[in-house]
């Protein structure tokens, strides 16, 4: 799955890692990190590690039952969420549905639309083109206090009420904490269908919970295969460091971070995987950007993720990566086999500058561009490695998603931080509440006004 040849001394020179030597030197440390995660997970009761249990599919039966009950009655699904509540579902549907699924006259599953920002033009614009009688709304918020999500919920509820009357209650599904927060009692009072976000699963680790599985299932995706692939990653994770690519990739990231390679570029060569870059950027940044260590020490740690898509961003970013600061590690994602095997027609046989492309598969060109870019970066002293997928299907994507979550968790252990909280985002939330006049935040509002910050 991983190819590390472009970080070896034979290929990279002074910026290389001796991976074999590093594995020998750090095997005990890696396996200690691995063991710490597995021990806490198996012991149960850890407030953060519920995502490691999601591949077992405890919620799968409820998701499939809801899918089957709703099938044929609705054409469109609006998903309301932000961050981890939307990026996982976006990644799944963009990668695994037909590239133009929502435009197909006949399609497996519903059209799926994501509202993940407080952009009134987009929200109202979407509602203008959908038939309320044939539309479901899935509101995703663990607490029910997520400002952006609840604003969109208020718009969708009002729209449904105006269009279908009391029937709106059958057209809203709430994915939320099973017990806490304001959305759970609201949903029960209104009579909405509900699915749980496990209390021990953070948003950026929730893609294989009902958060991601329900939009995927309603969109016609094989969610059982997703979980099957994720279970394969969990099995791989239990191997020794010498045979464990999850541990090895975490080590490569960690050691290059210690060398000052403080930017990680994540670059899948597939338009269908474009939101995988967005999902990964949140996973990595929110998990590892911390200034408090587990032993009480203070140290600002974490490398900065940059999202990119090949070949598109060869033409917007690679100039910097080749000739700018040598502070980056680039991670490519390669797809070995396309679904369609589309060929480039030889439509200009007399044009030598074009006909060399004729009758060659598009995927061959895509992968030639990846290899060329990887070598060009290597030539400039920029380390890079490649993750390969045999094809983009549910099983392989599920494996990759769980792989990357496990890699991130191990990276957190190596940094001696809590990779599962996000204290740095709380202040912005609180100040937004104050500016918008939410009850209980008068003190913060007064503080902002004293600083001259008003709406």
C-alpha positions as CSV (number, residue, x, y, z in Angstrom):
1,X,0.0,0.0,0.0
2,X,2.9,2.4,0.8
3,X,6.0,3.2,-1.3
4,X,8.7,4.9,0.7
5,X,11.4,4.8,-2.0
6,X,11.5,8.6,-2.4
7,X,12.7,9.1,1.2
8,X,15.6,6.7,0.9
9,X,19.3,7.8,0.8
10,X,19.7,6.1,-2.6
11,X,17.1,8.5,-4.0
12,X,17.0,11.6,-1.9
13,X,20.5,12.3,-0.5
14,X,20.8,14.6,2.4
15,X,17.1,14.9,3.1
16,X,16.7,11.1,3.3
17,X,15.5,8.9,6.1
18,X,17.2,5.6,6.8
19,X,13.8,4.0,7.4
20,X,15.2,0.6,8.1
21,X,17.5,2.0,10.7
22,X,14.8,4.3,12.1
23,X,12.4,1.4,12.5
24,X,15.1,-0.5,14.4
25,X,15.8,2.5,16.6
26,X,12.2,3.4,17.2
27,X,10.4,0.0,17.1
28,X,9.9,-0.2,20.8
29,X,8.6,3.4,20.9
30,X,6.2,2.7,18.1
31,X,4.9,-0.5,19.6
32,X,4.5,1.3,23.0
33,X,2.3,3.9,21.3
34,X,0.4,1.1,19.5
35,X,0.0,-0.8,22.7
36,X,-1.2,2.2,24.7
37,X,-3.9,2.8,22.2
38,X,-5.0,-0.8,22.0
39,X,-4.9,-1.3,25.7
40,X,-7.0,1.8,26.4
41,X,-9.4,0.7,23.6
42,X,-9.8,-2.9,24.8
43,X,-10.2,-1.9,28.5
44,X,-13.2,0.2,27.5
45,X,-14.2,3.4,29.2
46,X,-11.8,5.7,27.3
47,X,-13.6,8.9,26.5
48,X,-12.0,9.3,23.1
49,X,-11.4,5.9,21.4
50,X,-14.9,4.9,20.4
51,X,-13.9,5.4,16.7
52,X,-11.7,2.3,16.9
53,X,-14.8,0.2,17.5
54,X,-16.8,1.7,14.6
55,X,-15.7,-0.9,12.0
56,X,-17.6,-3.6,14.0
57,X,-20.7,-1.8,12.7
58,X,-22.9,-1.7,15.8
59,X,-25.1,1.0,14.2
60,X,-25.1,-0.6,10.8
61,X,-28.5,-2.4,11.3
62,X,-30.2,0.8,12.3
63,X,-28.7,2.7,9.3
64,X,-29.8,0.0,6.9
65,X,-33.3,-0.3,8.4
66,X,-33.8,3.5,8.0
67,X,-32.5,3.3,4.5
68,X,-34.9,0.6,3.6
69,X,-37.8,2.3,5.2
70,X,-37.2,5.5,3.3
71,X,-36.2,4.0,-0.1
72,X,-38.5,5.1,-2.9
73,X,-40.2,7.8,-0.9
74,X,-37.7,10.6,-1.3
75,X,-35.4,11.8,-4.1
76,X,-33.1,14.2,-2.2
77,X,-31.2,14.3,1.1
78,X,-29.9,17.5,2.6
79,X,-27.1,16.9,5.1
80,X,-26.5,19.6,7.6
81,X,-23.2,19.6,9.4
82,X,-19.8,21.2,9.6
83,X,-16.3,19.9,9.9
84,X,-16.3,16.2,10.8
85,X,-20.1,16.1,10.5
86,X,-19.9,16.8,6.8
87,X,-16.4,16.1,5.5
88,X,-16.6,12.4,6.0
89,X,-19.9,12.1,4.2
90,X,-18.6,14.4,1.4
91,X,-15.6,12.2,1.0
92,X,-17.7,9.0,0.8
93,X,-20.3,10.3,-1.7
94,X,-17.8,12.1,-3.9
95,X,-15.5,9.1,-4.1
96,X,-18.0,6.3,-4.4
97,X,-21.0,7.6,-6.2
98,X,-21.1,8.1,-10.0
99,X,-19.1,11.3,-10.7
100,X,-22.4,13.0,-11.8
101,X,-24.7,11.0,-9.5
102,X,-27.1,13.9,-8.8
103,X,-27.6,14.5,-12.5
104,X,-28.5,10.9,-13.5
105,X,-32.1,10.4,-14.5
106,X,-32.0,7.0,-12.9
107,X,-29.6,6.4,-10.0
108,X,-29.1,4.1,-7.1
109,X,-30.0,6.0,-3.9
110,X,-30.9,9.6,-3.4
111,X,-29.3,12.8,-4.5
112,X,-27.2,14.0,-1.6
113,X,-26.5,17.7,-0.9
114,X,-24.3,19.0,1.9
115,X,-24.8,22.4,3.6
116,X,-21.6,23.0,5.6
117,X,-21.4,26.8,5.9
118,X,-23.6,29.7,6.9
119,X,-23.9,31.0,3.4
120,X,-27.5,32.1,2.9
121,X,-27.2,32.3,-0.9
122,X,-26.3,28.7,-1.0
123,X,-28.8,27.5,1.6
124,X,-31.7,29.4,0.1
125,X,-30.6,28.6,-3.5
126,X,-30.6,24.8,-2.7
127,X,-34.1,25.0,-1.2
128,X,-35.3,26.9,-4.3
129,X,-34.5,24.0,-6.6
130,X,-35.7,21.0,-4.4
131,X,-39.2,19.6,-4.1
132,X,-40.0,19.7,-0.3
133,X,-42.4,16.8,-0.6
134,X,-39.5,14.5,-1.8
135,X,-36.7,15.8,0.4
136,X,-35.2,14.5,3.6
137,X,-33.1,16.6,6.0
138,X,-30.3,15.0,8.1
139,X,-29.2,17.4,10.9
140,X,-25.9,16.3,12.4
141,X,-24.7,17.8,15.7
142,X,-23.5,16.0,18.8
143,X,-24.6,18.8,21.1
144,X,-27.3,20.5,19.1
145,X,-25.5,23.8,19.8
146,X,-23.3,23.9,16.7
147,X,-24.1,27.4,15.4
148,X,-23.7,26.9,11.7
149,X,-25.6,23.6,11.6
150,X,-28.5,24.8,13.7
151,X,-28.9,27.9,11.6
152,X,-29.2,25.7,8.5
153,X,-31.6,23.5,10.5
154,X,-33.9,26.4,11.3
155,X,-34.0,27.3,7.6
156,X,-34.8,23.7,6.5
157,X,-37.4,23.2,9.2
158,X,-39.2,26.4,8.3
159,X,-39.1,25.5,4.6
160,X,-40.5,22.0,5.2
161,X,-43.2,23.3,7.5
162,X,-44.3,25.9,4.9
163,X,-44.3,23.3,2.1
164,X,-45.7,20.1,3.7
165,X,-47.2,21.2,7.0
166,X,-47.0,18.7,9.9
167,X,-45.5,16.0,7.6
168,X,-42.1,17.7,8.1
169,X,-41.6,15.6,11.2
170,X,-41.3,12.5,9.1
171,X,-38.7,14.2,6.9
172,X,-36.1,15.2,9.4
173,X,-33.5,12.8,10.9
174,X,-31.3,13.9,13.8
175,X,-27.8,12.3,14.2
176,X,-26.8,13.4,17.7
177,X,-25.5,12.3,21.1
178,X,-27.7,9.4,22.5
179,X,-28.4,11.2,25.8
180,X,-26.8,14.7,26.1
181,X,-27.3,18.0,24.4
182,X,-30.3,19.9,23.2
183,X,-30.9,18.1,19.9
184,X,-31.8,14.7,21.4
185,X,-34.7,16.0,23.5
186,X,-35.8,18.3,20.6
187,X,-35.9,15.4,18.2
188,X,-37.8,13.2,20.6
189,X,-40.3,16.0,21.2
190,X,-40.8,16.6,17.5
191,X,-40.9,12.9,16.7
192,X,-37.8,12.9,14.3
193,X,-36.0,9.6,13.5
194,X,-32.7,9.6,15.3
195,X,-29.3,7.9,15.1
196,X,-26.5,8.2,17.7
197,X,-23.1,9.8,17.6
198,X,-21.3,7.8,20.2
199,X,-20.1,10.0,23.1
200,X,-16.6,8.6,22.7
201,X,-16.3,9.5,19.0
202,X,-15.1,13.0,18.1
203,X,-16.4,14.6,14.9
204,X,-13.2,14.2,12.8
205,X,-13.2,10.5,13.7
206,X,-16.9,9.9,13.0
207,X,-16.9,9.1,9.3
208,X,-17.7,5.4,10.0
209,X,-20.4,6.2,12.5
210,X,-24.0,7.1,11.5
211,X,-22.6,10.5,10.7
212,X,-21.0,9.2,7.5
213,X,-22.8,5.9,7.1
214,X,-26.4,7.3,6.8
215,X,-25.7,9.8,4.0
216,X,-23.6,7.1,2.2
217,X,-26.3,4.5,2.6
218,X,-29.1,6.8,1.4
219,X,-26.9,7.7,-1.5
220,X,-26.6,4.1,-2.7
221,X,-23.1,3.3,-1.3
222,X,-22.2,-0.1,0.0
223,X,-21.6,0.8,3.6
224,X,-21.0,-2.8,4.6
225,X,-18.0,-2.9,2.4
226,X,-16.7,0.3,3.9
227,X,-16.7,-1.3,7.3
228,X,-15.2,-4.5,6.0
229,X,-12.2,-2.4,4.7
230,X,-11.9,-0.6,8.0
231,X,-11.7,-3.9,9.9
232,X,-8.9,-4.9,7.6
233,X,-7.0,-1.7,8.7
234,X,-7.6,-2.6,12.3
235,X,-6.2,-6.1,11.8
236,X,-3.1,-4.6,10.1
237,X,-2.6,-2.2,13.0
238,X,-2.0,-5.1,15.4
239,X,1.2,-6.2,13.5
240,X,4.7,-5.5,14.7
241,X,6.4,-2.3,13.7
242,X,8.5,-4.0,11.0
243,X,5.4,-5.2,9.2
244,X,3.0,-2.3,10.1
245,X,2.6,0.5,7.5
246,X,0.4,2.5,9.9
247,X,3.2,2.7,12.4
248,X,5.8,3.3,9.7
249,X,3.9,6.2,8.1
250,X,3.4,7.8,11.6
251,X,7.1,7.5,12.2
252,X,8.1,9.0,8.9
253,X,5.7,12.0,9.6
254,X,7.2,12.3,13.1
255,X,10.8,12.2,12.1
256,X,10.4,14.7,9.3
257,X,8.5,17.0,11.6
258,X,11.5,16.8,14.0
259,X,13.8,17.8,11.1
260,X,11.7,20.9,10.4
261,X,9.5,19.6,7.6
262,X,6.6,21.3,9.2
263,X,4.2,21.2,6.3
264,X,2.5,18.0,5.1
265,X,1.0,18.1,1.6
266,X,-1.7,15.5,1.0
267,X,-2.2,15.0,-2.7
268,X,-4.5,12.3,-4.1
269,X,-4.3,11.9,-7.9
270,X,-8.0,11.6,-8.4
271,X,-10.8,14.1,-8.7
272,X,-13.1,11.7,-6.9
273,X,-10.8,11.8,-3.9
274,X,-10.7,15.6,-3.7
275,X,-12.6,15.8,-0.4
276,X,-10.3,13.1,1.1
277,X,-7.8,15.9,1.2
278,X,-10.2,18.2,3.1
279,X,-11.1,15.4,5.5
280,X,-7.4,14.6,6.1
281,X,-6.5,18.2,6.7
282,X,-9.1,18.5,9.5
283,X,-8.1,15.2,11.0
284,X,-4.4,16.1,11.1
285,X,-4.6,19.7,12.0
286,X,-7.2,19.4,14.8
287,X,-5.7,16.3,16.2
288,X,-2.0,17.3,16.3
289,X,-1.9,21.1,16.6
290,X,-1.5,21.3,20.4
291,X,0.4,23.3,22.9
292,X,-0.1,21.1,26.0
293,X,1.5,17.7,26.5
294,X,0.2,14.8,28.5
295,X,2.8,15.2,31.2
296,X,1.8,18.9,31.8
297,X,4.5,20.4,29.7
298,X,3.9,23.2,27.2
299,X,5.2,22.8,23.7
300,X,3.6,23.9,20.4
301,X,3.6,20.9,18.2
302,X,2.0,19.7,14.9
303,X,2.8,20.0,11.2
304,X,0.5,22.0,8.9
305,X,-1.5,20.0,6.4
306,X,-2.0,21.4,3.0
307,X,-4.7,19.9,0.8
308,X,-4.0,19.4,-2.9
309,X,-5.4,17.3,-5.8
310,X,-3.3,15.9,-8.7
311,X,-3.0,16.8,-11.5
312,X,-4.8,20.1,-10.9
313,X,-2.5,21.5,-8.3
314,X,0.7,20.6,-10.2
315,X,-0.2,23.9,-12.0
316,X,-0.8,25.9,-8.8
317,X,1.5,24.6,-6.1
318,X,4.4,22.5,-7.3
319,X,6.4,25.5,-8.3
320,X,6.6,26.4,-4.6
321,X,7.4,22.8,-3.6
322,X,10.3,22.5,-6.0
323,X,11.9,25.9,-5.6
324,X,10.6,27.2,-2.3
325,X,11.6,26.3,1.2
326,X,12.5,22.7,1.8
327,X,10.1,22.4,4.7
328,X,7.6,19.9,3.3
329,X,6.7,16.3,3.2
330,X,4.4,15.4,0.3
331,X,2.1,12.4,0.5
332,X,0.6,11.2,-2.8
333,X,-2.4,8.9,-3.2
334,X,-2.2,6.7,-6.3
335,X,-5.2,4.8,-7.9
336,X,-3.9,1.8,-9.8
337,X,-7.1,1.0,-11.8
338,X,-9.9,3.3,-12.9
339,X,-13.5,2.1,-13.1
340,X,-14.0,2.8,-16.7
341,X,-10.7,2.3,-18.4
342,X,-11.4,5.4,-20.6
343,X,-9.1,5.9,-23.5
344,X,-7.8,9.1,-25.0
345,X,-9.0,9.1,-28.6
346,X,-6.5,9.6,-31.4
347,X,-8.7,12.4,-32.9
348,X,-5.7,14.3,-34.3
349,X,-3.5,11.6,-35.9
350,X,-1.5,14.1,-38.0
351,X,-0.5,16.3,-35.0
352,X,2.7,14.9,-33.5
353,X,2.3,17.1,-30.4
354,X,-1.0,15.4,-29.6
355,X,-1.1,12.0,-31.2
356,X,1.4,10.5,-28.7
357,X,-1.6,10.5,-26.3
358,X,-3.9,8.7,-28.7
359,X,-5.4,5.3,-27.5
360,X,-3.7,5.5,-24.1
361,X,-5.8,5.2,-20.9
362,X,-6.5,8.3,-19.0
363,X,-5.4,6.5,-15.9
364,X,-2.0,5.8,-17.4
365,X,-1.6,9.6,-18.0
366,X,-2.8,10.3,-14.5
367,X,-0.2,8.0,-13.0
368,X,2.5,9.2,-15.3
369,X,1.8,12.7,-14.0
370,X,2.1,11.5,-10.4
371,X,5.4,9.7,-11.0
372,X,6.8,12.7,-12.9
373,X,5.8,15.1,-10.1
374,X,7.2,12.8,-7.4
375,X,10.5,12.6,-9.2
376,X,10.6,16.4,-9.8
377,X,10.1,16.9,-6.1
378,X,12.8,14.3,-5.4
379,X,15.1,16.1,-7.7
380,X,14.6,19.3,-5.7
381,X,15.3,17.5,-2.4
382,X,11.6,17.4,-1.2
383,X,10.8,14.0,0.4
384,X,7.6,12.3,-0.7
385,X,6.0,8.9,-0.4
386,X,3.0,7.3,-2.1
387,X,-0.1,5.5,-0.8
388,X,-1.6,3.2,-3.5
389,X,-5.2,2.0,-3.8
390,X,-5.9,-0.8,-6.2
391,X,-9.2,1.0,-7.2
392,X,-11.6,3.5,-5.6
393,X,-14.3,1.3,-4.1
394,X,-16.0,1.2,-0.7
395,X,-13.8,-1.5,0.8
396,X,-10.5,0.1,-0.1
397,X,-11.7,3.6,0.9
398,X,-12.9,2.3,4.2
399,X,-9.5,0.7,4.8
400,X,-7.7,4.0,3.9
401,X,-9.8,6.1,6.1
402,X,-9.3,3.9,9.2
403,X,-5.6,3.7,8.2
404,X,-5.2,7.5,8.3
405,X,-7.1,7.8,11.6
406,X,-4.9,5.2,13.2
407,X,-1.8,6.9,11.8
408,X,-2.9,10.2,13.3
409,X,-3.6,8.6,16.7
410,X,-0.1,7.1,16.7
411,X,1.4,10.5,15.7
412,X,-0.3,12.0,18.7
413,X,1.2,9.4,21.0
414,X,4.7,10.1,19.6
415,X,4.1,13.8,20.4
416,X,2.9,13.0,23.9
417,X,-0.3,14.9,23.4
418,X,-4.1,14.3,23.5
419,X,-4.9,13.9,19.8
420,X,-8.6,13.7,20.4
421,X,-9.6,17.1,22.0
422,X,-9.7,20.5,20.3
423,X,-9.5,23.2,23.0
424,X,-8.1,25.7,20.5
425,X,-11.4,26.1,18.7
426,X,-13.6,26.7,21.7
427,X,-12.9,30.4,22.1
428,X,-14.0,31.3,18.6
429,X,-17.3,29.4,19.3
430,X,-17.9,31.2,22.6
431,X,-17.3,34.7,21.0
432,X,-19.6,33.9,18.2
433,X,-22.3,33.0,20.7
434,X,-21.7,36.4,22.4
435,X,-21.8,38.4,19.2
436,X,-25.0,36.7,18.1
437,X,-26.7,37.4,21.5
438,X,-27.0,33.8,22.8
439,X,-28.2,33.9,26.4
440,X,-25.5,33.4,29.0
441,X,-22.7,35.1,27.1
442,X,-23.3,38.7,28.2
443,X,-19.9,39.0,29.9
444,X,-18.0,37.9,26.7
445,X,-20.2,40.3,24.6
446,X,-19.3,43.2,26.9
447,X,-15.6,42.3,26.6
448,X,-15.9,42.4,22.8
449,X,-17.7,45.7,22.8
450,X,-14.9,47.1,25.1
451,X,-12.5,46.1,22.4
452,X,-14.6,47.8,19.7
453,X,-15.7,44.5,18.2
454,X,-19.4,44.7,17.3
455,X,-21.6,43.6,14.5
